[in-house]
Amino acid sequence: MADNVSVRIMRLRALIEHPRTGDSERAAAQRMLERVLNKSRTQCGHSGRTYGARHDRVGRHAGLSRIADMIREDIALARVVFPAATASEQVAVNDPIGDAPSGISFIVETPHDAGIDITIRGVPRDWGWDGEDGVETYSAALRALAGQLAEIMNGYNRSGSDIEKRFFGRVRVGGETLEW
């Protein structure tokens, strides 16, 4: 049974990567591959392991530079503003990355062999910090933005009692770490 599944996975990947495969056929093969991989993953029953939602997107043996590229692409896609055609009775969607001021930039780096840093730059002082009684704290909007960025980054990570993390990630602003 395992050999049959591995042959099917190999053939589906070959079909997906072939340059003459049509778009609809490639999409169908991709969906089939995802179903086969999800089914085989649940049958293996890795106890205590958790995989991020995007863990398989870059491949099991992908390097940190490839993962950082994918995180950059995800952030760039989230920054694209789509016209919201919502009726007045519909609930507004909370999108911390899309709602962030346009002057904010995101830098995704791999400064260490096992680390990915997302640095938020150009944060307006009145948007990113709250000052009360002379004490500055991060605003709820900046914390939500950092949380959303950490969620994207951790989507490519894994953890468990019997495996190591793929990488250690953090979200930083102004030289300080907001999220691990």
Residue pairs with C-beta under 8 A, 6 or more apart in sequence:
5 36
5 40
8 36
9 33
9 36
9 37
9 40
12 29
12 32
12 33
12 36
13 33
15 21
15 25
15 26
15 29
16 26
16 29
16 30
16 33
21 29
37 56
46 160
46 162
48 160
48 161
48 162
49 158
49 159
49 160
49 161
49 162
49 163
50 158
50 159
50 160
51 158
52 154
52 155
52 156
52 157
52 158
53 155
54 70
54 74
54 152
54 155
54 156
55 155
55 156
55 157
55 158
55 166
57 70
57 156
58 66
58 67
58 70
58 156
59 66
64 110
64 113
64 114
64 115
64 116
64 167
65 110
67 116
67 156
67 166
67 167
68 108
68 109
68 110
68 116
70 156
71 108
71 116
71 118
71 152
71 153
71 156
72 106
72 108
74 152
74 155
75 97
75 106
75 108
75 118
75 149
75 152
78 95
78 97
78 98
78 148
78 152
79 97
79 98
80 98
81 98
84 92
84 93
86 92
86 93
94 144
96 141
96 144
96 145
96 147
96 148
97 145
97 148
97 149
99 141
100 141
100 145
101 122
101 123
101 124
101 127
103 122
103 124
104 120
104 121
104 122
104 123
104 124
104 145
105 120
105 121
105 122
106 118
106 119
106 120
106 121
106 149
107 117
107 118
107 119
107 121
108 116
108 117
108 118
109 116
109 117
109 119
110 116
110 117
111 117
112 168
114 165
114 167
114 168
115 167
115 168
115 169
115 170
116 153
116 167
116 168
116 169
116 170
117 169
117 170
117 171
117 172
118 149
118 150
118 153
118 169
118 170
118 171
118 172
119 171
119 172
119 173
120 142
120 145
120 146
120 149
120 171
120 172
120 173
120 178
121 173
123 142
123 173
123 174
127 139
127 141
127 142
128 138
128 139
128 141
128 142
128 173
129 136
129 137
129 138
129 139
129 142
130 136
130 137
130 138
130 139
131 137
138 146
138 173
138 178
142 173
142 178
143 178
146 171
146 173
146 178
146 179
147 179
149 171
149 179
150 169
150 171
150 179
150 180
153 169
153 171
154 169
156 166
156 167
157 165
157 166
157 167
157 169
158 165
158 166
159 165
168 180
169 180
170 177
170 178
170 179
170 180
171 177
171 178
171 179
172 178
